[in-house]
Amino acid sequence: MLDFWKLVGVSLVFLTQIFSTVAFTNPIKTKDGSDPFMVYHEGYYYLTTTTWSNIQITRATTVGGLKTATPKVVWTDSTASRCCNMWAPEIHWIDNAWYIYYTAGVSANSNDQHIHALKGSSNIIWDSTWSYASRITIPNRDVWSIDATVLIVGSSRYLVFSSFDGSDQCLWIAKMNSATSVGNAVLISRPTYSWETETAAVNEGPAAIYHGGRTWIVFSASACWGSGYALGSLELTGSDPLSASSWTKYNKAIFSSANGCPGHNGFFLSPSGNQTHMVYHASSGVPAVCNGSRYTLVQQVGWHSDGSPNLGSPRALSDNVPEPV
């Protein structure tokens, strides 16, 4: 009998060790975890977040490994017009090169923010030397613009970003002529619902997600410093992404919490390509904050019976979250 219980004990230890290698706990980044974006490429997860003063990338072979991996600073800038307030970096593969799209402006304040792009020198993200490619100038809206992401529809790419229209911070879309050139922008989402206008009327942080031949943009709604910060969604239901009538907004927030106020997210595929996961940031309390104390979290995306994204609810920090497969 003693040998039996020894065997049980050894088995439990072994199973615990196995389980610990295939699960992680959130957060995966506790400091400067704002505006996260992740990609999986050739065996590695790459995470980049807002640090305000530079652009950093962290990589690991598992999501859990990102918690202890050492970030690499890939960009700093002394040019006065784009030296500072660096926000929302995202890594995208376009025209046979890696690009980082990010927001930056002057040191004095955040009133002159614009979208910029860096180009990588290698097809391996970690091996790249990054060079300044261009400011992304929107021909009909060369104004304060932030949080650029890339949307793919068929063979075309579009830049989706946030910018003001009057006092409302709205979502806009422009067709990409190249990795660094876009056409005129069109407004596709204005904050009008109560869950988009708490403390301030805001739509920002767009992120594209695709499933079953359908396309959505998930975005942050309401003020990042308020108590109602949450995620909303638009679906491309028409044929022309540059037409506001082609986008249908869901009338309720699709991801929210009474604690932590989750927001600004991105999506990435698992190593098999069969799972979609979400990376997002949250605050430790309510009302939320808009600074470097926000942390980064990851969890899997599900799908409702009607085929739309089911983001669920923010998982507890005590949860063992399965690694993507």
N, C-alpha and C positions, 0 to 999 in steps of 0.2 A: 504493500500500500504506500509506503514511504517513497519508493521509487516512482510510483504513479504520480504522486503529488510533485515530486521533483521534476518529472517530465512535463507536467502541466505548467509548473512555474517557468521552466526553460522555454516552453512553447509560447507562453504569454509574453515573456521578454522578447522573444524573436518576433512575434507579431507586432509588438509595440515598436520595435526598431523598424520593421517594414513600414508600418503605418506612418511613422514620423518622417519617412523619406518621401511619402507620396501625399503629404498634406502640409499645410502651413497655417499660421494664424496671422490675422491682420492686426495692425497695419504693416505694410511692407516697407514703408518709409515714414519715419516719425517727425523729421525736421525738414522744412522746405519741401513738403510733399504736395504742394498746390499744383493745379492744372496738369495732372499726369497724362502721359501718353506712352503706349507700349507697342512694340512690334516683336514678332518672333521670326528669326531668320537664321537658317543653317545651324540649328542646335542651341541658339542662345535667345533669351529674352533681353530686350533692350528697353530700359525705362529712362525717361527724361521728364523733369518737372521744373516748375518755376523756382529759381533761386534769387531772382531780382538783379544780381550783379554779373552773372555769367550763365553759360549753358553747359550743363553736365549730362553725361550719359552713364548709367550703371548697367552692367550686364551680368547674367548668371545663367546656368543651364536649367535652373528651376525658378519658379516664382519665389519660393521660400528663400532661395539663395540670394535674391536681391536684397534681403534684409541686412546682410552682413558684407556684401560686395562693396568694393571701394569705387566711388564715382570717379569718372575721368572728366576734367574740365576740357571741353572741346572748343570753347569760344569765349573770348573777352574782347572788348572793343573800347578804344579811346576816342573814337569819332564822336564829337559832341552831340550830334543829332540822333545818335543811336547807341549811346554809351551805356544807358542805364534803364532801370525799370524793365528788365527783360522778362517777358511773360510767355506762358503757353507754348513752349517749343513742341513741335511735332516732326516726326521723321517719315518721309514718304519717298518711294521709288518712282521716279519720273524720267522719261527720256534716257534710260540706261544709266542713271546715276541716283545716288541718295541725296535728298535735299532735306534741310531742316528749315521749317517755316516757324517764325517766332515774331513776337511783338516787342518793340523797344522804342525808347524816346530819350528825352533830355534828363539831366540829373535833378533839375529844380522841382519838377512835379510830373504828374502823369497826364498832362493836358495836350501833349504832342506825340501821342503814341501812333506808330504806323507798323505795317507788316513788312518783314524782311525775310530774305532767304539766304542760306548757306549751302554750298555745294561740296559734297564729299569727293575724295580722290580715288576711293576704292569701292569695289562692290561688296566689301566686308565693312560693315558699319564701324566696328572697333578699330580697324586698321586705317580708317580715313583720316587724312588731313583736311580740315575744313577751311574753305575760303569764302569770303563774302561775295555773293552772287549779285544781289540787287535788292533795292526796295521795291515792293510790289505796288506799283502805282495804279490805282483804279481810275481810268480816264474821266469818268463823270462824277467821281467821289474821292478826290484827293484830299481827304480829311481824316480826322481821328478814326482809326480802324484797328481792331484787335481780334485775337483768337481765330486765326485762319486755319481752316482744314481743307482737305481735298476730297471731293465727291466724284465718283466715277459712275457714269451712266452710258452704257454701250461702249463706244470707242472714244467718247469725249470725257474730258476732265473739267471740273468746275471748282472754283475757289469759293468757299462759304465762310463768311466772317460776320463780325458784329460791329455796328456803327450806329451813330445817332440819326434819328429823323425827328427834328424838334427836340422835345424833352424825353422821347422814348428811345431806348437802346434796342435796336432791331437786328434781325438777321437779313443778310444780303447775299446774293450769289452772282458770280461773274464767270463766264467761260474762259478757260485757260487756253491761250494761244501757244504757250510754251511753259516751261517750268517757272519762268520769271515774268511772263507777260500775260495780262488778262484784258478782256473787253469790258464794256460798260456793265455796271452792277444794277441788279433789280432787287427791290425789297420783297422778301417772301414771308416774313413773319414779324408782326408787331405785337408787343405785349398788351393784351386786352382782357384776358380772364383774371379773376381775382388772385389765382395762384401764381400769376406772372407779374403782379404789380404790388406785392407786399413790400413796404418800405420804399421801393423804387420800381419803376416799370422797366424791366430788363429781360432781354433775350440775348444770351451770349454762349460761348463755349460749345459751338456746334460739333457734332461727331456723327459720321455716317455709319450706318449698319445695313447689311443686305441679307436677305433670306428668302428662299423660295421664289426668286425672280422679282421680289419687291424691294423697295429702297426707302429708308427712313433717315431723317436727321433728328438726333436726340440733342437737346440743348438745355442749358441752365436757365432757370427762370427766377425772377425776383432778385432782390439785392443780396449780394454775398455777405453783407454785414447784418442782415436781418434775421427774422425767425421763420421765414417762409421759403428759404432757398431750397429748390427742388429741381427735378428734371422733367421736361416736357418733350413732346415728339411731334414731328411733321412727317407725313407720308407723301411720296411722289405718286400721285394718282392720275396725273395727266401725262401727256407725251413730251412736253417742253419744259425742262427744269428752269428755264429763264422766264417762265410765265408764272406769276403769283397764283393764278387760278389752278395751276397744276399741283399745288401743294395743299394738303388737307391737314389741319392741326387737330390733334386729339384734345378734347375739351377738359381733360383732367390731367393733373400731374401723373407721371408713370413711375416715379421713384422719389420717395420722400420719407422723412422720419421726424418724429417729435424730438429726437435727440441727435445732435451732431450736424444736422442740416447738410446732407450730401449734395454735391454738385460737380460741375465741370469734369466730364468723363471722356474716355476714349474706349474703343473696342479693338480686340485683337483675336486672331485665330489660334487655336491650340496646335501643338506639333502635328497632329494628324490632319488638321484642317476641318475636323468634324464638329468641333465645339467653338462657340463664340464666348469670349469672356470680356468683362467690363472692368476697367480701371477707373477709379474716381477719387475725389478728395472729400474730406469731411472735417468738421471742427469738433473740439472736445466738449463744447457746450452750446447753449442757446441764450441769446442770439449768437449767430455765427460770427466769424472773423474773416478778414481778407488778407491775412499775413502768413508768415512762414511757419506758424504753429499748426497749420493744417497738415493732416497726414494722408497717406496714400493707401487705398484698399483695392482688393481684387476679388471678384466673385463671378461665377458662371451665369450666362444669360440663358433663359428658357424661352419657350414660345407658347403663346396662347393658342387655343383651339382655332381661332380665326386667322392664325399665322403671324400675328403681330408680336413684337418683342415683349417678353415677360421678364422684367428686370427684378421682380420680387421686391424684397425689402432689404435694407442694409443688414448684413449678417453681424451678429455679436462678435466683439473682439475676442471672446473666449472660444469661438467656434474653430474646429479643425476644418479648414477648407481644402477640398481635394485639389491636388495639382492638375492642371490641364493635361489631357492625353490626346 
